[in-house]
């Protein structure tokens, strides 16, 4: 009996400690802490392995930085005299312009992605906190499970990995998760807020794939008979992509960014810019690319 008591006592103390922690820590906090801890660990490893010479896993991040430098000079493209769009996002290079050409420029994609990733992690934790579980379950078990779900979603969405691409994907995921939360609340009877419609309109300027979510919200507005709101949202979502496409075509380019056109056209006829350290802005000139 003494052995049973001694073996059960630590387990009971651990259980009570977990319950106390669960009562204090919310799924949002746990998800955010998971993201920040993992990001810090990966960043430390990257700095040790590269000596700070490189932060990103893709050369595309440096192409975007070079593009931002050219935008700051008033040129749309990489090579002077050649107007083109090496970025798959309209908004992302514009976010990099203010610090382009400064000693802090290289760190800006990392900083933006940490901020956007942290916001996404918090929203994922909030999504986990809204998870409907069987009412017969123990309250403390439900809280622990929601915390675990929030932490697992951070890992499943690869938020940490996206930070080190140096691209716009964490911003894209942030908008998508925010809109997913709105859809969950809409299914529960909450009207779609104007802020969500604004995000749905901005999404395609972050990445063109976001037109899928814009179309989803347009359909919901159509079903709700909110015709004018639907028209305004659709018009706003098309504005930047349409203007940018018109600008590119008028200057002899393709209507879509190079990365998108590379997937649509025959690779023998067209090739995206190739990164090469030491070349102008890190991009191989068009006449030197291998097709």
C-alpha positions in Angstrom: 0.0 0.0 0.0 2.8 2.4 0.8 4.3 1.7 -2.6 1.0 2.4 -4.3 0.7 5.7 -2.4 4.3 6.7 -3.2 3.8 5.9 -6.9 0.5 7.7 -7.1 1.5 10.8 -5.3 4.0 12.2 -7.9 1.5 11.4 -10.7 -1.2 13.3 -8.8 1.1 16.2 -8.2 2.1 16.3 -11.9 -1.6 16.2 -12.9 -2.5 19.0 -10.6 0.5 21.1 -11.9 -0.6 20.5 -15.5 -4.2 21.5 -14.6 -2.8 24.8 -13.0 -0.7 25.5 -16.1 -3.7 24.8 -18.4 -5.8 27.2 -16.4 -3.3 30.0 -16.9 -2.0 29.2 -20.5 -4.4 29.7 -23.3 -4.2 28.0 -26.7 -3.3 31.3 -28.3 -0.4 31.8 -25.9 0.9 28.2 -26.3 0.8 28.4 -30.1 2.6 31.8 -30.1 5.2 30.5 -27.7 5.7 27.4 -29.8 6.3 29.5 -32.9 8.7 31.9 -31.2 10.8 29.2 -29.5 11.1 27.1 -32.7 11.9 30.1 -34.8 14.6 31.2 -32.4 16.1 27.8 -32.4 16.2 27.6 -36.2 17.6 31.1 -36.5 20.4 30.3 -34.0 21.3 27.2 -36.0 21.2 29.1 -39.3 23.5 31.8 -37.9 25.9 29.2 -36.5 26.0 27.2 -39.8 26.4 30.2 -42.1 28.2 32.6 -39.9 25.4 35.1 -40.7 26.3 35.1 -44.4 22.9 33.8 -45.4 19.5 33.8 -43.7 17.2 32.3 -46.3 16.7 28.8 -47.8 15.7 30.1 -51.2 17.6 32.5 -53.6 14.2 34.1 -54.4 14.5 36.2 -51.3 17.6 37.9 -52.6 15.9 38.4 -56.0 13.1 40.2 -54.2 15.6 42.3 -52.3 17.3 43.3 -55.6 13.9 44.0 -57.1 13.0 46.3 -54.1 16.3 48.2 -54.7 15.3 48.8 -58.3 11.8 49.9 -57.3 13.3 52.4 -54.9 15.1 53.8 -57.9 11.9 54.0 -59.9 12.5 51.0 -62.1 10.2 47.9 -62.3 12.5 45.0 -63.0 16.0 43.7 -62.2 18.1 44.7 -65.2 18.1 48.4 -66.0 16.2 49.0 -69.2 14.2 45.8 -69.0 10.7 46.1 -67.4 9.6 42.9 -65.9 8.2 41.3 -62.7 10.5 38.8 -61.1 8.2 38.6 -58.0 5.1 36.5 -57.8 3.6 39.0 -55.4 2.6 42.6 -56.0 2.7 43.8 -52.4 5.7 41.9 -51.0 8.4 43.9 -52.9 6.7 47.1 -51.9 7.0 46.2 -48.2 10.8 45.8 -48.7 11.2 49.2 -50.5 11.5 51.5 -47.5 14.7 49.7 -46.2 16.0 48.6 -49.6 19.7 49.5 -50.1 20.3 49.9 -46.4 22.3 47.7 -44.1 19.0 46.4 -42.6 17.5 45.4 -46.0 18.6 41.7 -45.8 16.9 41.2 -42.4 13.6 42.8 -43.4 12.0 39.7 -45.0 12.9 37.8 -41.8 11.5 40.5 -39.6 8.2 40.7 -41.6 7.9 36.9 -41.6 8.4 36.6 -37.9 5.7 39.2 -37.2 3.3 37.6 -39.7 4.1 34.1 -38.5 3.5 35.2 -34.8 0.2 36.7 -35.8 -0.8 33.5 -37.6 0.3 31.3 -34.7 -1.9 33.4 -32.4 -4.9 33.0 -34.8 -4.3 29.2 -35.0 -4.3 29.0 -31.2 -7.6 30.9 -31.2 -9.0 28.5 -33.8 -8.0 25.6 -31.6 -9.6 27.3 -28.7 -12.9 27.4 -30.6 -12.8 23.6 -31.4 -16.0 22.0 -30.4 -15.3 18.8 -28.3 -17.8 16.4 -26.7 -19.5 18.1 -23.7 -19.0 14.9 -21.7 -15.3 15.3 -21.7 -13.4 16.4 -18.6 -12.9 20.2 -18.7 -9.2 20.1 -17.9 -8.7 17.5 -20.6 -10.5 19.7 -23.1 -8.3 22.6 -22.3 -5.1 20.5 -22.6 -6.3 19.1 -25.9 -7.0 22.6 -27.3 -3.6 23.7 -26.3 -2.0 20.7 -28.0 -4.1 21.3 -31.1 -2.9 24.9 -31.3 0.8 23.9 -30.9 0.4 21.1 -33.5 -1.2 23.5 -36.0 1.9 25.8 -35.8 4.1 22.8 -36.8 1.6 21.4 -39.4 1.4 24.8 -41.2 5.2 25.0 -41.4 5.1 28.6 -40.1 8.8 28.3 -39.0 10.0 27.0 -42.3 8.2 29.7 -44.2 10.0 32.4 -42.1 13.3 31.4 -43.7 12.1 31.4 -47.3 12.2 35.2 -47.1 9.0 35.3 -49.2 5.4 36.4 -48.9 4.0 33.0 -47.9 3.6 33.8 -44.2 1.6 36.9 -45.1 -0.5 34.7 -47.4 -1.1 32.1 -44.7 -2.0 34.9 -42.2 -4.7 36.2 -44.4 -6.0 32.7 -45.2 -6.2 31.7 -41.5 -7.9 35.0 -40.6 -10.5 34.4 -43.3 -10.9 30.7 -42.2 -11.8 32.0 -38.8 -14.4 34.3 -40.3 -15.8 31.4 -42.2 -16.1 29.3 -39.0 -18.0 32.2 -37.3 -20.1 32.7 -40.4 -21.2 29.0 -40.2 -22.3 29.7 -36.6 -24.5 32.6 -37.7 -22.1 35.6 -37.4 -22.3 38.1 -40.3 -19.1 38.6 -42.4 -17.4 41.8 -41.1 -16.1 44.5 -43.4 -12.5 43.8 -42.3 -12.7 40.3 -43.6 -13.9 41.5 -47.0 -11.0 44.0 -47.0 -8.6 41.0 -46.5 -10.3 39.0 -49.2 -9.8 41.9 -51.6 -6.2 42.5 -50.7 -5.3 38.7 -50.8 -4.8 38.4 -54.6 -2.2 41.2 -54.5 -0.2 39.1 -52.0 -0.4 36.0 -54.1 -2.7 35.3 -57.1 -3.9 32.0 -55.6 -5.8 34.0 -53.0 -8.4 34.7 -55.7 -9.8 31.3 -54.5 -10.8 32.8 -51.1 -12.0 36.0 -52.8 -14.3 33.9 -54.9 -15.5 32.0 -51.8 -16.5 35.2 -50.1 -18.1 36.6 -53.2 -20.3 33.5 -53.4 -21.3 33.9 -49.7 -22.2 37.6 -50.4 -24.2 36.5 -53.4 -26.1 34.0 -51.3 -26.7 36.7 -48.7 -28.0 39.0 -51.5 -25.4 41.6 -50.6 -24.9 42.6 -54.3 -23.3 45.9 -53.9 -20.8 44.7 -51.3 -19.9 41.7 -53.5 -19.3 44.0 -56.5 -17.1 46.4 -54.5 -15.1 43.5 -53.0 -14.5 41.9 -56.4 -13.6 45.2 -58.1 -11.1 46.0 -55.3 -9.5 42.5 -55.6 -9.1 43.0 -59.3 -7.8 46.6 -59.2 -4.1 46.1 -58.4 -3.6 42.9 -60.4 -5.4 44.4 -63.4 -3.4 47.7 -63.2 -0.1 45.8 -62.8 -1.0 43.5 -65.8 -1.8 46.5 -67.9 1.5 48.2 -67.0 3.5 45.1 -67.9 1.7 44.6 -71.2 2.0 48.2 -72.2 5.8 47.9 -71.6 6.1 44.8 -73.7 5.9 42.2 -71.0 3.7 39.4 -69.9 0.4 40.2 -68.0 1.5 38.0 -65.1 4.7 37.8 -63.1 7.6 35.7 -64.5 7.2 32.9 -62.0 3.5 32.4 -63.0 4.3 32.6 -66.7 7.1 30.1 -66.3 4.5 27.5 -65.3 2.2 28.5 -68.2 4.6 28.8 -71.1 7.0 26.3 -72.6 10.3 26.4 -70.7 12.2 26.3 -74.0 10.6 29.6 -75.0 11.0 31.4 -71.7 13.0 31.1 -68.5 12.8 32.8 -65.2 15.8 34.8 -63.8 18.5 32.6 -62.3 20.4 33.6 -59.2 24.1 33.7 -59.3 26.3 35.2 -56.5 28.5 38.0 -57.8 26.3 38.9 -60.8 24.4 42.2 -61.0 21.9 42.2 -58.1 22.5 38.4 -57.9 20.6 37.7 -61.2 22.0 36.2 -64.3 21.4 38.4 -67.4 18.8 37.1 -69.9 21.4 36.4 -72.6 23.4 34.2 -70.2 20.6 32.0 -69.0 20.4 28.4 -70.0 17.1 27.4 -71.6 
